Amino acid sequence: MNKNNSIAGNLTLLILMTGFSLFASNKKYVKNADQTLQSIYKLYGVENNLLLRETYPFNAQNKVTYLADSDQASTPNLYTYLWPYSGSLTATVCMYDATNNNKYRAMLDKKVIPGLELYCDSSRRPIAYASYIETATADRFYDDNIWLGIDFTDMYMLSKNKKYLAKALVIWDFILSGNNNVLDGGIFWCEQKKESKHACSNAPASVYALKLFEATNDSAFFYKGLELYNWTIKHLQDTTDYLIYDNINRNGNIDKAKYSYNSGQMINAAALLFKLTGQMEYLQNAQKIAKSAYNRFFTDNKNVGEPDKILKKGDVWFTGVLLRGFIELYEIDKNNTYLKIFKQNLDYAWLHMRTKDGLFNSDWTGKTTDNSNWLLTQFAMVEMYARMSQIKIN
């Protein structure tokens, strides 16, 4: 046999084997995501009800720590608050995107969105989703609504059904109501407590606006997305490592905590701006933030059979939002460093991070377990497996 033909044949075989391996891995991730989604509705679902519990096992005395109103936060509730529930919208949209299977669209239209509408507060203007169901007194958070708006915009881009875009535009009107000249711009965190402007209500609002621009071609959305991106860079980016601080209050005092989702959304926004403008400054900033986020939110690991770098224990949903940024950047620069490690962590998590009920704990090493399993953690895992099922990396 000709030597060149032999080499060519071996290369062809290697390419075919690699392609099959990637296909098998991606198919596995869809299966993982779907299995987890089924476990969620089995264990968190409420009989004869579209709503979900906050934790499993359900604890009627559970009190949350993420609300602005301490009285509301200390009041036990039968159902989950809006933020964890919003994960159902993200997860289902991601599953539809990953599979193009209409069962997820039916699930979205018949279960997820009707349940979400129970949080919709039309008694106050602009209309928005409140932090708890059927109440005109619950706080309304700009960031909670932004995540919903992003999902509805994504679903419109996938389906071209204008009912999803209509919902995204209603939410956008509410987001704009939180944008004023205090601190030279930016969006507040909570409608009822306009005391600070957070990265989590500005970085994703930039992403939201830029996605709306892609959906509508209305330049007003582009310029608002650019404005919010620039505001966040000016007020909340650490110039030493490029990561994003948490918030700035009315007095100009900065809370310098750094959370992975804030940096993830700025990677996402910068990557979108590069895609829309071709200006290198945005790509370079996205790459700088990504490199620092990779170094900060993962830790080196030399244990055989475990990921080379493992995600630090923390809010798993934050990690999922970081992944969104890494994926958006990878689609541009094709640097697979971050996604390869993410893939290792997701593979390891499936074997070591789950409970006997098929739910996920929050420790990526699998060495510790949670007393109860938070709803949003589970939806975040569905999202990550679904998103990674579409990524082709070696």
Buried (B, 14 or more C-beta within 10 A) or exposed (E): EEEEEEEEEEEEEEEEEEEEEBEEBBEBBBEBBBBBBEBBEEBBBBEEEBBBBBBBEEEEEBEBEEBBBEEBBEEEBEBBBBBBBBBBBBBBBBBBBBBEEEEBBEBBBEBBBEBBEBBBBEEEEBBBBBBBBEEEEBBBBBBBBBBBBBBBBBBBBBBEEEEBBEBBBBBBEBBBBBBBEEBEBBBBBBBBEBEBBBBBBBBBBBBBBBBBBBBBEEEEBBEBBBBBBEBBBEBBBBEEBBBBBBBBEEEEEBBEEBBBBBBBBBBBBBBBBBBBEEEEEBBEBBBBBBBBBBEBBBBEBEEEEBBEBBBBBBBBBBBBBBBBBBBBBBEBEEBBBBBBBBBBBBBBBBEBBBBEEBBBBBBBBBEEEBEEBBBBBBBBBBBBBBBBBBBEBE
